[in-house]
Every structure is written in C-alpha cells, then in structure tokens.
Amino acid sequence: MKRFFAALLTLLMLLALAPVLPSPTASAEEVTINVYNWGQYISDGSDGYIDVNAAFTEATGIKVNYMTFDSNETMYTKLKTGGSSYDVIIPSDYMIARLIEEDMLEELDFDNIPNYSLIGDAYKNTAYDPDNKYSVPYTWGTVGIIYNSKYVDEADVGSWDLLWNEKYSGKILMFNNPRDAFAISELLLGIDVNSENEDELRSAAYKLIEQKPLVQSYVMDEIFGKMEREEAWIAPYYAGDYLLMAKENPDLRFYFPEEGFNLFIDAMCIPKGCQNKEAAEAYINFLCSAEISGENLDYLGYSTPVPDAKEFMDPETAASDIAYPDTETLSHGVAFMNLSQATSQLTDSLWLEVKTQGSVDTYAIVCMAAVAALTVVYFAVHEARKKKRLRNRCKRWKE
C-alpha cells in the first residue's frame, strides 16, 4: 500500500511537470521507441512500485517497445550484426567507449535532455565519454559475492577465493560473460583488470579452468531463481541485484571482496540507425528526472547518479551501505576500460576454452599435436632412408 501511494504521488508530480515534458499529441501517440536494456533493470509496476515505461507513455504519449539483453557482449553483437533498430540502449562504461570508438552512437542533443543538469558531477566527464557527448548515466554500482548464510561458513567469506572453495563444489555459480569472469580471476591473482598482457590473460584463464569443476553453471539473469530457491549458495553478481534477491530470500548475504571489485556506470545512449531520436531523448530525460530515478532505483536497488533522487526513495534504501558504500569501500573499486580489439578477441578465445576445454588451452594442444606429427614424420622418413640404404648395399653385394 505504501508503494501504491508513492507511485500515485509520483504520477501527480509528473502531471505538475507537464509543461517541461513533450505534450501528448495525435502524432506523438503514433510514435513507438525501441528500448534495449539489461534484464530486470527497470521498475515495471511490481509490488506496488511505479511502472516507468507506462508512466512515460502516460506523460508523453510515446509508446515503449522494451527488450532486454543479459550482457554487454550480447548487446554489442546484436548491434554489430544489424537486423534490429533500437532508439535507446543502456550499456556499461567500457562498452560505451567501444561503441564510441567504432562510431556506433549518435551525439545527444542536450536541449532535449534538460534533466541532465540533475546528474551529479561525479558521473560526468568520465574516461569512457570524457566530453559528455554520447551518454547520460542511468545507474552506477558494484560487483561482489552473494552467499547463503544457511550453508556457507562465515569463516570462509571475505575473498574472491570463496568461488574456488572445494567445500562448496556444485553450489557455486559464475558469471557467463568474459569481462566479469576474467576480472574476478585477475583480482584474485593480483593482475590489473584492464591488462592486455597475453601471459597475464592466459594465467587468468588457467585460474578459471581450475575453478570449472566446482561450478554448477555459468549464469546471468538465471542467478535470481537459483539463489532465491537455494539451488546454489554462492555467486558473484551486481550489488543492486543482490538487494532484489534478498527481498525474496532473507538468508542471502553480500560482501565486497578484499582484493577489490568492479565499480561501474551504466548509461543511456542512442545508437546509429535510431528512427526516433527526439523521442529517445525525451525518454532519457524522463528517466533521469529526480522523481523517476528515485522511484525506479528504489525498486531496483542500484545506485542513482541523481543526488536529489534519494528524496523519493525509501529511507532504508537511500541509506543502504551496499547500494551506497562509504568512501573507504569505494576506494577498492576499479572501472573497466575499453580493451583493444586484439585483446578482446584473445579474451573471447580464452573464454571459449574455459567453457569448452576445461583443461589446457587449444594453442598448447595444437603445438603438442604438431610436434608429435613432425616426430612421426621424421622417424618415418628416417626409417625409409635406412631401408633404402640397406637395399642398395645388398644390391651392390649381389652384383
């Protein structure tokens, strides 16, 4: 009931703000934008919270065709291969840098996004979009370990090495994307998460191969059901999603590993090929208003880049030390950078080996096979020459 009245209050505020939002018109009602976002990453009206997309349509007349992806890499592949047209996408920082580098994003018209002024300065002029031309922050967050306190010994928590603890074999989940998985292995090994050194990347891959026998499955959105139903007990994942899972299973706990963790920003962008750029910018503007950001992230559990949005959140959410860690904790966070194409290809190749080989890498196997084949050929040729010499000797002797 509390959530219902909060959502109702938000809608009333939106009506009061009508002059600064696009007016619903006959032509606007015919416009539909295609939004491509992470799964379970927007308030959809569940549990009495606001339905963000419905509220946007109510305020502007613009309809939303909402689709989801489960990783930055999946989203990138879909954009790169074409066949689909999106008006708004919400990738992570390092992927935004890659999309900018490959000229896959439109520059934004900030005259259509006045609520950009509400975004905190800490989330502007970032390494991935230093001139603030292509993106508007949607959320920020962290990665850590979720575990079930009913089954996991508290003495075992604190480090990423919990994911390699044989005591919990078969109850461990792992990220099903290379960037997050390699980062965990690299942090545990003391390697820079943005390393482009081949030997270091191979070391990280070997560490993941070492872990593989303990892993129940590699997951993304599937983590929700597995952890909530206690099919698995340990998983690395995003802090905001942990807060959602903990509502369903209060035995779940979260910690920031002592070796460090990924600190990220997910931001709203408009890809090249967008069919409704002005409507897309109206959607971005809507999502970063204080009222909508507050109501949206109150439901999601992720952290808002709009300081004023906390006024529209449940005080408990706004004060969460998981959604909003202190300065000391955040000092251990590290952002992903865009890696070179060669490094990305190598990482993808090594990741495939982790998931399909599970022993040694294909490069080593090919090398060993080549050496074996050459050895066989050498001895075969040597033996043939030896027999030929013997035949010639016998022939001369008989003559």
Secondary structure as UniProt FT lines:
FT   HELIX           2..16
FT   HELIX           18..20
FT   HELIX           26..29
FT   STRAND          32..38
FT   TURN            39..40
FT   HELIX           46..48
FT   HELIX           52..60
FT   STRAND          63..69
FT   HELIX           72..81
FT   STRAND          88..89
FT   HELIX           93..101
FT   TURN            102..103
FT   HELIX           110..112
FT   HELIX           114..118
FT   HELIX           121..123
FT   TURN            130..131
FT   STRAND          136..148
FT   TURN            149..151
FT   HELIX           154..156
FT   HELIX           160..164
FT   HELIX           166..168
FT   TURN            169..170
FT   STRAND          172..175
FT   HELIX           178..189
FT   TURN            193..194
FT   HELIX           198..211
FT   HELIX           212..214
FT   STRAND          215..219
FT   TURN            221..222
FT   HELIX           223..228
FT   TURN            229..230
FT   STRAND          234..238
FT   HELIX           239..248
FT   TURN            250..251
FT   STRAND          252..255
FT   TURN            258..259
FT   STRAND          261..269
FT   TURN            272..273
FT   HELIX           277..287
FT   HELIX           290..300
FT   HELIX           307..312
FT   HELIX           315..318
FT   TURN            321..323
FT   HELIX           327..330
FT   TURN            331..332
FT   STRAND          333..334
FT   HELIX           341..356
FT   HELIX           362..398
//
